Amino acid sequence: MMKHRLSPFKLSPLASAVLISVWSTGAVAESVGAQKEQVEVIEVRGIRASTEKSLNTKRFADGVVDSITAEDIGKLPDITIADSLQRVPGIQIRRNAGEGSTINVRGMPQVTTLLNGEQFLSAGSISTVQPDFTDIPSSLVGAMNVMKSPTSDTLAGGISGTVDLLTRKPFDLEDGFSGAALAEVSSGSYSEESDPKFMVSAGYNGERFAILATVSHDEVNLANYRFGTLNDGWAYAPYENDEGAECWFCPTTDMTGDGDFDDAEFTYVNYGIMNRFTERERTGATVSFQAQLSDNWVFSSDVFYTDMDDADRQMGITADNAWGGHWDWQEQHDPINRGMLSNGHNLYTAQDITLHSPRVVSHSESHTNQRESTNFNFELEYKGDGNFSGKMRFITADAERSHTENVAQGYMTNGLAHGLKRNDGSGPTAVNPNGYGPDPIPMRLNFTGKHPTLSVPGQVQGEVFGSNIDRYAIVSTYSENNYDEEANLDILRLDGEYVFDLGHLEKMTFGVRASQRDVTRNQYVLLAPFSNPVGEGSVNVMWKDQGLAAFDTDGSGGTPSASAGDITMGADTPFNFSGLPQGWVKTNNDFGPVNLGEYYFVDPRQLDDPFAFQNSLYPNNIRGGVPGSSYTVEEKTQSVYWRADFSNDFYRANAGFQYIKTELDILQNQVGASICSNCPAEVAQDDGDIISNRSFNDFLPSVNVAFNLQEDLILRASWGKTMTRLDLKELAGGLTISRARAGDELAASEGISPDLLIATNATMQGNPDLEPWRAENTDVTLEWYFSPSALLSAAVFHIDLESFIESAQWQIPVEDADGVLRRNVTVRGQVNGNGGTMKGAELSYQQAFDFLPGFWSGFGTAFNYTYSESESGKTGFGGEAMPLVDNSKESGNAVLWYERDGFQFRLAANYRSKRLHIISTPGAMSDIGIWTEPTTYIDLSASYDVNDHFTVYMSGSNLTEEYESQYAQWKDNRMAQNIYERRLTFGIRGRW
């Protein structure tokens, strides 16, 4: 494992010259006279004042910048950082459990986020460039700047923009002691919990030093639901394979019943109606200290701390084709012919389907995270009476995250419909003897209404389907995709500024920077030991499935199989729901807006601790390493920048460059022999290290010009080159291979056991040879500030992507679980694309109507619209050009607000047009687009100042309970829907 250390500077001659210039100039600069600079403290409170400050920041910015300022201490305009950012023109957000988590700027997610102007670590996104904004309590942030054009002194890292999160500084406080506190409670329309939040901020600003501390704690329960397919990537187009072509998922039957064998049907492996709840507990804290060491020197230090524990729990009814041998399971009631596949078969899709499901499962799952990060910042700033000023800054940070996933599949069917049996030595029988069967269960899937529905038959075998707890049993359980991550970050930078009095030349700024980020990831599964019930030996097993055998107990040879007479795992201890420990099983009929009925589930809370749950069923679980998905990466960067600022009464301009050298040491693991039975191929021995060393250089020039056409009219033009650091998982992740039970039909055609786990597909998670995203950006903006709180602006932009990262697929031969190579499987991975474009326009208008009389003077409004058109170079099923993933061609915001006599009200709407969710390549098909339909989210907030010290407030998010529907390639081919709840918050805020 590589050691964490800050490597010595390796400065180029240019960087060395700049460094010498900085400190030699500083050595001769005057250091006399001036007392601490007296700065007027302007308190920003309320919508109007926040708007005016944000517009002031934008107006005098060095480039194309949009700003958001907190309306009060601890109060951004919206509940989360991402939700507030979506009000900025050109920003689109992605949601997690209904809350904004990450953002796009002008349609692209390659956005760098800084903390007070520098890189930082977020525990929820250790290996990525952009943080998960749910990690960061919004009450810790005082303002946010979105920089859409590059400047040479801003840390490079965003292709389309950079977000700078700004915390409050102690010297900005009023003199003496001051503080603020809030307490609030939130509730959701589906979760119906009372979730508390508390924040306390206190500071002291003395004559020579100041300190500010803020602590925030909140607990939240978020309800969201998933209807339709449960995995976007599990799509196939099985065709009528009467000629015996090599296709493991293609039936030999006439699926459509039309008397020929030239048809194919689009399907997913499984569908379901899922209840999903996220429970989160989050604590954040900042402590900032500033001291005026002398007339010329100021010392500052900051600590930024976040800690979050969360659990994403889900339970629901799923219907699937059991992967192997049951691909002719659809009865399409409204088939649509979409055209011919390259293999000569006509492809049919449908929205009203009867699924003849060989397996119906009461599915329970829990994903947990424990995240913690600490960022330290130390600054020493010099401001003399002369022309030179400078700053030295050191940052050190660490973060860690532990993630677990745990699954319990409660079979409702008995397993005979897909040939899954148990055997305790007395002969094979149904794996869940009390379950429904042996025939498949007809489940009616319908996407034609407002919400997808999955209807169960009213009566099955003389009773209401799912009403009898004795029908349920845990047949399969496993814990996979668990990992521990940790990261360290060290940064040292020196910045200098020299002011000139030479006509147009105003000043020059310059600096050098060195950083090192170390990231380590260890991934594992849980393996339980199983002993040979009739002899010697033991194997470790991940998929603890009571229909699978681990040993050839009858001596017949070949793949162990219940049907062949071998004893299956746990055959003598069926885990019927009725016999599970008290508190393990619960009933649930909460499926949001869909009435599915009431069913029994393993309580997902029981799955939060994977070791405890797995050991209670199958004792002595151990960690089984996944070396292909475990890695260590050391990233070192050294950079130098120079910038010159020019101005006169007509214009302001800056021009410069940033030069960055990046060095990567990537330690991957050689995947050896498998260490388990009934598990993925990647759970294996670590056969040694694979070390890759890479380096690349980037020279990034930039120019920004603002012309003062009139006193209140500004024309801006900017040009620059940008690059984005790579997500480290995209560099270092390994190959994962998926396997599934062969099933009877494939077993018969290939002469193998139906219980053999066959290779189905693979994912290449990392590619050490990837190049960063690189682009050339051009912006032109016209801004009219026709009052201190009013703006009308228009902008056009063009982003020319010189290189970017995209998904690709290829075929490789992969062995089945018995070590025999029988087929090629599709591998999906990341490669560098050949270039693309993003271009568009932004329109923005905002105004306070303070020129109106009386009551009407309290109103204000804001509107913005963004058009962004992109090209990825990919084409879809019909040959149509595909855009970049997650870009909405159109997006916009509309805000109406009122502020007068201590009362504030704000109503906001956010719109996104359809966007490409992912590019999928279903089995037997070419690329298709999975699209998310247009959405409009409506939020509101209101507050009343009881007096100068107390405010009561409320807010509501997603008032209309907006949901997000997805379709595969064709608008009338919906395949999934995510349901989000409305949330209401009530609170009180105090200040002193």
N, C-alpha and C positions, 0 to 999 in steps of 0.2 A: 504494500500500500504506500502511495506517495505521501510524504510528509507535508504538513501545512507550514509554509514559510513564505515570507515576502522576499522575493528574489531581488538581488541588487539591480539598480538601474543599469540598463545597457543602452546608453544614449548615443544617438547618432551625432555627428559633428554639429548639425543644425540645432538639435535639442540641447547639446552642451553649450552652444553659443547663447541660446536664449536663456538658459539657466544662469550663466555667468552674468549676462546682461541684467537679469532681474536683481540679483543680489549685489552686484557692484554698484548699480544705480541706487539701490536702497541704502548702501553704506555711506554714500555721500549726501543723501537727502537730508534736509533740515529736520530737526526734531525738537523744535522749540515752540513755546508760546501758547498754543491754542488750548483752551479748556475743553472739557467734554462738550461736543457739539449739541446744542439745544435743538431738539426735534419736537415739533408740535405733535402730540398724540391725538389722532383723529379716531374716535370710536365709531365703528361701523355697526349699526343696528338697523334692522328692517330691510324690507325688499328694495325700497327706493335707494337707500344708501349703499346697499350691496351692489345694485345695478350700476350706480354712478361710479363706484370704485372699480368694478370690472371693466366698464367702458374706458375709464381713465387708463387702466393698465393696457388695454388693447390699443388705445390711441397713441401712446408714447412708446410702444414696444419696438424692439429692434427688427422684428420681422412680422410674419403673419401669425398672430397670437389671439386666442380667445381665453377669457379668464372667468372663473367662478369664485366669488367671495362669500364666506359664511355670513349669514344674516344676523348671527349672534354667536357668542362663544358656544362652541359645541353644536352649532346648527347649520349644516349645509342645507341647500334647498330641498333635497330628497333624502330618503332613508339611508341609502348606501352611496358610496363614492361613485360607483358606476351609474347608478340611477341619476345622480346629479350631472354627471358628464354627458349623458345622452341629450341634455338640453342644448349642448354646443352644436352649432352647424357642422355637419360632416361626421358626427360621432354616432355609431350604432353599437348597441350592447348585446351581449349574449347572457342568457339567464341560467341560473342554477337554483332549482326549487323556487322559481318565480322571482328571485332577486337578481339584480345585475351583478355579474361576477367578472367579466372581462369585456374589453371594448375593441371596436374597429375605428380607425380614423380614415375617413374617405374610402371606406370599403375594405381596409386591410388591417389584419390583427397584428402585423409586425410593428408594434408600438412599444417604445421604451418608456418605462415609468421611473422617474427619479424622485428622491426624497431630499428636499431642500437643495436641488441642483446636482445631486450625485447618486450613483448607484447604491442600492441597498438590497438586503435579503428579505424575502417573504417566505415563510415556512410552507405555505400552500403551493408554492411554485418554485421549488429549489433549483430545478434544472432549466427553467424557462426564463425568457426575457421579461414578459409581462406578468405582473403578480395577479393572484386571485384576490380581487378587491373585497371579497367577503372576509378575508383575513384581517382587514384593517378597519377598526372602528371609525366611522365617519366623524365622530366628535373630537378626534385627535387632530383633524385637519382644519386649518384656517382658511386656505385658499388653494386653488388649482389653476395652473396655467397650461393650456394646450398649445404647443408650438408646432405649427404646420409647415413652416419653412425652416431649413437648417441655418444655424449660425455657427461659426467656427469655434466659439468658446463654449457651446453646449455639447455635452457628451454625446457622441454619435451612437446610434443604436436603433433609431426608428426609421423605417422606410417612409411612412406617410405622416409621421408626427411623433412628438414626444410630450408626455404628460409629466408635469412637475408638481408634486404634492408639497405644499408649504405648511409648516407648523408655525405657531405663534412664537415670537421671540420676547424674552423678558424685558429688554430695553424698549419695546413697543408699548408696554403697559403704562398706565397712569402712575404717577409718583405715589410711593407708599404701598400699602397692602390693598389688594383687590382679588376678586375671585368670582366664581360662578358655580352653580350646581343645578342638576336637573334630575328628575325622577319621572319615569313614564311607564305605562303598561300598554302592551299591544296584544291584539287577538286577530285570528284569521277566521274567515267565513266557513272554512271546513275544519281547521284544527281546533278552534274554539278553546284554546288554552289562554291563560293570562300570563303573558311573558313580560318580565320586568327588565328595566334598564336604568342604570344609575351612572352619573358622571359628576365628578368634582374637579374643579380647576382652581388653584390658588397660586398667587404670585406676589412678589415684593420687588419694587423698583426703587433702589436707593440712589444715592448720588454717584457712587462709584461701582456698584455691582447690582445685579438683579437675578432673580430666580423665579422659575415658573414650573409647576408640576400639575399634570392632569392625569386622572385615572378614570377609566371607563369600564363598566362591566355590564354585560347583557346576556340574557337567556332567551332563546327563541325556538318555537316549534312551527315548522312550515309544512303545509300540506300541498302535495301535488300528485297527479295521477297520470298514468300512461295507459292508453288504449291502442290496441292494434298490435303490430309486430313489436317485439321486445328488443330486437337487435337489428340495427339498420344494415349491417353487413351480411346477414344470413339470407340473402335472396338467391333464388335459383330459377331456371327455366327448363325443368325436365321435359324431355320430348319423347314421343312414342318411338321407342328403340326396338323396332321389330327386326332390324338387321344385325343386332348384337354389336353395335359400335362401342368403343371404349368410353363409357359414361357410367360412373358408379351410382349416380342419382337418377338415372333414366329408366322408367318402367318399360316393360315389353307389351303392355296392354294398350288398348284403344281408349285413351283417357277421356276423349270427348264423346265417344260412342257414335261417331258419324260414319263408321265403316271403313275408314282409311287410317293410315299411320303417318300422316304428315303434319301433326299438330304438336304444339308445346304450350304449357301453361305456366304463367308467372306465379310464383308462390314464395312465401317465406317459410322457414323451418317451423316457427312457432308464432302463435298469437295469444294475446291475453288481455285481461283487464286488471291493472295493478294499482293498489293503494301504496303511495309513497309518502313517508314523513321524514323530515329532517329535523333532528334535535341538535341544538348548538349552544355551547356555553363559551363566551369569549371575554377575555380581559385584555385591555390595552393600557399602556401608560407611557407618558413622555415626561422627562425632566430636562430642563434647559437652564444653563447658567451662563451669565455674561459678566465680565469684569473689565473695567477701565483700568488697566495696569499702569498706564501713564498717559500723558497728553496725546501720545501717538500710537499706543498699542492697546488693542482690545483682544481679550481671550474669551472664547465661547466653547461650550461643550454641550452635547445633547445625548440623551439616551432615548431610544425609541424601542419599545418592547410590546410584543403581541403574543398571546397564548390562546389557543382555541382547541377545544375538543368538540367533535361532532360525530353524529351517527346518522347515516342515511339508511332507513329501514323500509323494506317493501314486502308486501304480501299480496297475492292475487291468484286468480285461476288462469292457468295456461293450458292451451291445447296445442299439441305438436304432432309431427309425423314420426317421431322417434328416430329421425335421421336415416336409419338404414332400412331400405326396402319398402317404404310406404310413401312414395312420392305421387302415386295416383290416389290422392286423398281429397281432392277438391271436386265438388259438384257445383259448377259455375252456373248461376241462374240468369245472369245478364252479361254473357261473354261479349267482348269486343275484340275483333281481329286487328292487331297492331302492325301487321306486316310480316314479312318473311325474315327469319333468322339466317345467318350465314350458312347454317347446316341444312337449309332447305325446308324447314318446318315453319308453319304459321303460328305466330305467338298470340295467345289469348290472355286477356286480363279480365277481371270481374270485380264488382263491388258488393255483390250479394252472393254469398258462397256458403254452402254447407260443407263444413270440414268433418270428414269421417275420421275422427281422431283416435288413433290407436292408444294415445296416452293423454290423460288429463290429470293435471298436477295441482295440488295446493302448494304453491311456491312461497317460501319465506327466505329472506336474504337480508344481511346487514353488512354495511361498509362503515368502518370507523376510521377516524383520523385523530391523532394527537399531534398538534403543531405548536412550535415555539420558536420565536426569533428575537434576537437582541442586536440592535445596531448602535454603535458608539461613534460619535463624531467629535473631533477636537479641531479648533481653528485658532490660529494666531494671526491677527490682522494688523497691518501697519498703515497708518494714515498720517503723513506728516504735513508740514506747511508747504513743501515743495511740490514738484510735479509728479512725483512717484508715489504709488501706493502698492501694496502687495499683500498676499495672504498665503499662509501655509496651512494645509488641511490634511488630517489623517483620519481615516475611517477604518474601523475593524468591526466585523459582524460575524455572527454564527447563527445557524438555523438547523432545526431537525424536525423530521416528520416520520411518524409511524402509521402505516396504513394496513388495515386488515379487511378481508372479505370472507364471508361465511355463508353457506347455503344449506338449506334443508328442503328436500323435495318430498312432499307428502303425496304419495300416489293415491288417487281416487279410483283409478282403473286397476285391474288385476294383473296386467302385463301380458296376458295371452294374445291380445290382438297384435302385438309386435314380437311375440315369441320369447318374452323375458320370463324366466322361471327361476325358482329357488330349488335347492336340493339339499336335504339334510342327511342324505345317505340312503333314504328309503325310496328314492325316485323323484323325478322332477315334478313340480307342481307350480301353480301360479305364484309369481313373486310376491303378490299381495293377495292371499287367498280370499279375503273378504271383500275385495274391491269389485267394481262394476266390470262386467265382461261376460264372455270372451269377445263379443263383437265390438268394433269401434263405436265411439260415442258421437252421434251427430250433433255438432255444435254449429249454430247458424251465426256467421260473421257478416255484419252489414255495415258498410261505410256510407250509405246514401243519406243518412240523417245528419242532424247537427253534430252529434257525437257518435263515434263508432260503438257498436254493440256486439256482444258475444252472448247469444242466447243459449241456454242449456235446455235439454228436453225436460218437459214437465215431470213425467214419470219414467223411471228406469227401474226395471226389475221390481215393480210393485211399490215404489216409494218415490218421494220427491228427491230429485238428484241432488246429492250432497248433504242431505238432511241427517244422515246417520253417521255418527262419529266412528262406528265400527268399520266403516268402509275405508277409512284413512289409515295410512301407515308410512313412516319414514323409510323409504326404500333406498334412497340415495342421499348422501351428504358429503360435503367436501369444503375445504378452505384453500383458496388459491389467490394468486395476484397480491400476496402480502409483501410488504417491503418496508425497509428502514432506510431513510435518507438523512444525510447530514451535509452541511456545507459551511465553508469558512470564506471570508472575504476580507482582504486587506487592500487599502488604497492610500497612496501618498501623492499629493499634488501640490504644485507651487504655481501661483498665479500672480502676474504683475500687470500694472497699468501705468502708462506715462502720458500725461496730458500735455498737449502742444498748444502754442499760440501762433500758428502758422497759417492763418487764413482758413482754408477749407479743411485742413487736417486738424481734427479735434483731439484724438487720442489714439494710442495703440495699446492693445492688450495682448498678452502672450502667456504661455504656461507650458508646463510639462506634467505628465501624470504617469504613474505606474500602478498596476493593480494585479492581484492574483486571486482567483476564485477556485477553490477545490470542492468538488462534489463527489460523494460516494453513495452508491446505491447497492443494497443487498436485498435481493428478492427471494422469496421462499414460499413453499406450500407446507401443509401439515400432512405428515405421513404416520399412519398407524401400523404397528406390526401385526401380521397374521401368521400364525403357526400352522404347519401342515396338520390337519386333523387326523391323518392316518399314518403319519411317518415323521421324519425329521425335516428340519428346515423351517425357515421363516422368511417372509417377504414384507416389504413396506408398501403400503397402498395409499393413494390419494383419493381416488374415486371409490368411496366405500359404498358400493352398490350391491345389494343383496341378491341381484340376479347375475352377478359375475363370480366366476371361480378363479382362485389364485393358484391352485395346484391340480395336477393330474392325479386325482385320488383313486380313480378306478384302474389306473395302469394302462389305459387304452392308447396313450400317446396323443400328440397333437395339442392344439390350443385347448386349455381347460374350459369346460362348458357344462352347464347344468343338464342340458339336453343329452349330452354324451355320457352322463352318469357321474360327473364330478360334483363334489360338495361345494356349495357356494359360500361366500363370505357372510358370516352372521346368520346362517340359515337356521340355527337353533334359538335365535333371539329376535323374532320379528318385533319391530318397534311400532306397534299399533298405537294410534293416538290415544285410545281409551286407557292404555297402560303406561303412558308417559308420566313423569313426576308432576305433582300438583303445581299449577301455575305455568306449565309449559305450553298448554294449548288454550287458545282463545277463539271466540267466534267474532266474525267481522262481516258487516253488511255495508260498510262505508266505502263506496266507490265513486265518490263525488257526485256528479250529475247523472250518473248511470245507475240504474237499479238492476243489479245482477242477482240479488238474493243474499242469503246468509250462509256462510261456510265456516269450516273449522280450519285453523292455521296454527302452526308452531309460532308462538309469539316471537317476532323478530328481535325483541330485547334479549331473549335467551341466547341469541347468536352474536351479541356484541363482543363476548370473550371467546374467540375461536378455540383456544386450548381447552377451556373449561367445558364447552359444549361437546367438542369432538371426543374428549377424554371420557365424558359421561356415557357415551355410546360405545366407543372403541378406545380402550385405555392406552396410555403410554405413547401418545403422539409426540413426534419429534419434528424439527424443522428439516425440510428437504430443500437444498439449495437449487436455485435456478441460475446457473452461471451465465447463460446467454443474456439474461436480463439484469445482471449485476455488473457494475463497472465503477471505475474511478477516473475522473477527468480533472486535469489541472489546466486552467486557462490563465495565461499571462498576457497582459497587454501593456504596451508602452506607447505613449502618444505625446505629441507636441502640437501646439496650435499657435497661430498668429492671426491677429485681426486688426484692421485699421478702420477708424470711424471718421467720416467726413460730414460736414454740414455747413449750411448757411441759411439764410432766411427762407430759401425756396425748397431745400431738400435736406434729407438725412440719409446717410448711406453707411453700410459697413461691408467690407470685403476681407476675405482671409481664407485660411485653409486649416484643416486638421489632418495630421498624418498619424496613422495607427498601425502598429505592428502587433499581430496576434500570434501567440504560440500555444499550441495545444499538445498536451501529452495525454493520450487516451489509452487506458488500460482496460482491455476486455478479457474475457475468459474463454479458453478453449473448452468447448462442450465435449465431455467424454461419454462413457457408457452410462446407460440408464441406471438409476439407483432404486427403482421402485417398479411395482406392477400396477396395472390399471391406472396409469397416470400419463400426463403429456410427456413427449419425448425430451423436452428441454429440462425436466427434472433429472439431473444427471451429475456425474462427477465433474469436478473442476480439474481439467487436465493441464493446467498451466496458463500463463499469461500471454496475451497478444497485445503488444505495445505498438502504438502508432504515434509518430511524431510529425506534426504538421505546423507550418507557419505561413502566413500570408500578410501582405501589406495593403493598406488602403490610403489613397490620397484623396481627400474630400474637400474640394474648394466650394465656396459659397459666396453669394452676393445678394444683398438686400438693399433696396432703394425705396424711400418714401418721399414723394413730391407733394409739397404743400400748395395745391392748386389754388386754394383759397384758405382763409383762416380755419374753416371748419370742414374742408374737403381735402382728402388725402388719397393719392394714387400710389399704390405699392406695386413693386415688381421684385420677384426673387427667383434665384436659380441656385441650385446646388446639387451635389452628389451625396447620397446617403447609403448607409449599410446597416444591417441588423445582425447582431451576434446570433449564433446558432443556438437553438435549444439543445442542451447537451445530450438528452435522450435520443435525439435524432442522429447524433454522432455515434453514440456508444452502445445503444441497445442491440440485442442479438436476435436470433431467429427463434420464433415460437411456432410449433406445429400443432394443429388441432386434430383430434382423433374422435371417432364415433364408432359405435357398435355396427358391425357389418349388416346384420339383419338377414332374414331368410332368403330373400330373392337374390341378393348379391352373393351370399354364401353358396347358393346353388349354382350360379353362373360361373363362379371362380373356384369352386371346390374348396372353400374355406369354412371355418366354423362361424356360425352366425354371431357368436360372442366375441370374435376377434375385433380388436380396436384397430380400425383402418385409418390411414392418413386421409384427411379431407381437404385441408387448406393450410396455409402458413402465412406468417407475418414477419417481415424483416423490420425490426423496430429501429435499427440504427445503420448508418452508413458513414464510416470515418472519412470518406472522400468528398462529402458534401461541401459545396462552397456556400458562403453566406448569401443572403438576399442583398442585392445591390440595385440601385436605381438612380435615375437622374430626374430631378423634380423642377418644375416650373410653375410659378404662381403669379397671377395678376389680380389685384384687388382694388376696388374703389370704395372709399368709406366717407360717408357724410355724417358728421356729428352736429346735428342742427339744434341740439340743446345739451346741457350737461348729462341728461339722462335719456338721450335719444340717439339712435343710429339707424341709418339705412346703408346697406353695403351689398356689393355684388363681387363675386370672385370666380375666376376660372382657373383650373389647375390641370396639369398633365404630369403623370408619373410613368416614366419609361423604365420598365423592369429589365435590367440587363441580365440578371440571373435570379431565379427564385426556386423554391422547393415545391414539388408536386408529388402526388401519389402515382404509382405505376404498378404494373403487374407483369409477372413472367412465370414460366413453368419450370419446375425442377422435379427430379425424381426423389421420392421420399419413401422410406421403409414403413411398413405397417408395424404393429407392436411386436410381432413375432420375428422381426428382423429381415423379412423378405420384401424385396422391392417389386411392386406390382403395378404402379401407376405413377404418372406425373400429377402434381397438384399445383394449384395456382398460388403464387406468392405475391403478397401485396407489400409494398415498401415505398421509401422515399428516394427520389432522384432529383437532380437539378433540371429544371425546365429551360427551354431555349429563349425565354423572354416573353414578356407580355406588356400590356398597357393598362393604365387606369386613368381616365380623364373625366372631367365633369365641371359642374358649376355649383356655387353656393349663393343663395340670396338670404338676407337677414334684415329684419326690421324690429326695432324695439323702441318704446317711448313711454314716458310717464306723462299723463294728461294733466299736469299741474297748471296748465294755462286755462283750464276750464274753471267755472265758478263753483264755489261751495262744495257740496257733496261729490260732484263729478270730478273734482280735482284729485281725488284719491285713487282714481283708476290708472292702470297702466297695462301694457300688453307687449308681447314679444312673439314674433313669427320667424321661422327659418325653414328653408327648403334646400335640399341637396340632391343633385343629380350626379351619379357616378357610374360610368359605363366602363366595363373591364373586359379584357380578353385573356384567357389562360392558354390558348393554343390547343385545347382539348375539344373534341367533338362528341356529341351524344349519339344515341341510338339512331336517330334520323339524319345524322350528319350536321346537325345544328351546332354552332359555336357555343362553347361553355364559358361562362364568366369565371372570375376568381371565386373561390369558396367563401361563403358567408357575406358576400357583398349584395346589399339591396341597391338596385338601380335608383330608387327614389326613397327619400326619407325626409321627415320634417317634424317640427314642433310648433305647437300653438299654446301660448300662455296668456291667461287673463288674471290680473292681480288688482288688489285694492288695499290701500293703506291710509288710514286717517284716524285721528283721535285715539291712538293706541290699539286700533283694530287692524289686523292684517288677514287677507284672504288670497289664496292662490289656487287656480285651476289650470292644470296642464295636460296636454295630450301629446303623445309621441306616436308617430306612424313610421312603419317600415314596409316597403313593398316586398314582394316575394324574394327569396334569396336561396342560393344553392347551398344546401346543408352539407352534403358530401357527394363525391363522385363514387358510385358503386359499380362493381363489375359482377353481376350475377352469373352463376354457373351457366355456361352455354350461351352467354350473351356478351355483347360489347359494352362499353361504358354507358351508364345511364345516370341521370341526375336525380338525386333525392332532394326535393325542394320543400321549403317551408313557406306556407301561404302568408299573404300580407297580414299584419297585426297593427292594432291601435290600442295603446295603453293610456288610461286616464287616471290622473292622480290629483289630490287636492290637499291643501293645508290651510289652517286658520289659527290665529292666536289673538290674545287680548292682553295688553299690558295693564294689570291691575293697578300698579303704581310704578315708580322708577326702579323698584327692586324685584318685582314678581310678575311673571307672565304665565298664563295658562294657554295651552295649545292643544291642537289635535291635527292628525293627518290621516289620509286614506290613500292607499296605493292599489292599483288595478281595480278600480271601482266597479268596472263592468265584468269582472272575472274573465278577462280575455284569455284565450287559449291559443295554442299554436298547433296547426294541423300540417301534416307532411304528406306529400304524394311522390310516387315513383315515376319519373319521366313525363307522365301525362297528367294534366290537371284533374281528370276524372278517374285517376287511379290512386286514390288516397290509401295510405298504408299505416298511419299512426297519428296520434294526437297527444299532446301534453297539456294537462289541465293545471292552471294556477289559481290560487285563491285571492280574494280581496282581503286586505289587512287594514285595520284601524288602530290608531295610536292616540292615547290621551296622556298629557303630562303637564308638569309645572316646572318652570325654570326660575331660578333666583340668581341675583347678582349683587355684589357689594364692592 
